[in-house]
Amino acid sequence: MKKLKMFNIAALYIGVIMGAGFASGREAWQFFGVFGEQGYYGAIAVTVCFVIVACMLSYIALSKNTSDLGRLISPVESRFVVNTVGIITAAIYYSMIIAMTAAGGSLLNQQFGINKAAGGAIIAVLVVITVLGDFERVSKVFKLLSPVLFVLGMITIGLVIAADFPQSGAVTGYKPGGMTPNWQISALVFLAYNTLGMITMAGSSAVNAADRKNAFAGAILGALCLGALTIVLLRALLSDMAFSSGLDLPMLGFSGRISRVLNIVYAVVLYGAVYSTAASTYYGFSTKLPDSRYKKAIIVGGAAVGFMLGLTGFKTMVEYLYPAQGYIGIVFLVMIAVNFFNEIRKNIKAK
């Protein structure tokens, strides 16, 4: 396949993270908005950490010349540890097909009143078609899709901020999730959760980069774009906190308050973001499947099962599944950091 340049790599980072919870504002509200103005501290800290983690993962991937999930995370070369970490990460990636099909269903239901099963089924089918084409097809799709989604998303968020909606309810007293009681822990869990999604694309994009410069520049640019999106999303959500709190997909609601056309545009952006995260994380899951004649059947069947489980609803996923995965991600973050410093020491000694 053609080697990836800086902007191609940044697009992969944006595509894997800019999913339903992210682009809809649901995550930004759940992890930062409930804390009001203090949420900005968390969002800024996360932006800095996104850059650091992206660079660490790129360095590990280049140093070990691998995109294997277990080897990117594990600081030891034990086959048991590497395989166990890889399997756990793949299981988490599989859970994202559940969350994203749920998000696709919630989107069409909130936007058009269509049964939630329809929106989820479309996401599942698109994901299967993409993942069956392996990393080359995934990277080609994201190269075209992610920049468009990012620009349209930022324009919509800017229009919401400019509209300066009045507060329709309380501006304090919103209850944080039981697993994220303050902005510090919430920011850490948010970082860890999103790092889980970042791992597979960080590794694959680094080893497929044109050179080291493009690998690191693309990682930094992608991480900065994601941080900027988090901050401006938070600013938009805080413009009417009661309104943000009450919706599964608050940014879709805000866009509808401005105009019907903008509402439809943002619905398209959001649906594209749902698809991009679902496709990238399901691809990550597929990399741990053994190469056999049954692999394609497992990919198709797994997506079908995930779709059925996703009918439980998206808001529930964000409130309970995401924080739980975030705590697993904290452990993996520590392992990635140790792995990173081990590789630095190894390369210094080699020189």
Order of alpha helices (4+ residues) and beta strands (2+ residues): alpha-alpha-alpha-alpha-alpha-alpha-alpha-alpha-alpha-alpha-alpha-alpha-alpha-alpha-alpha
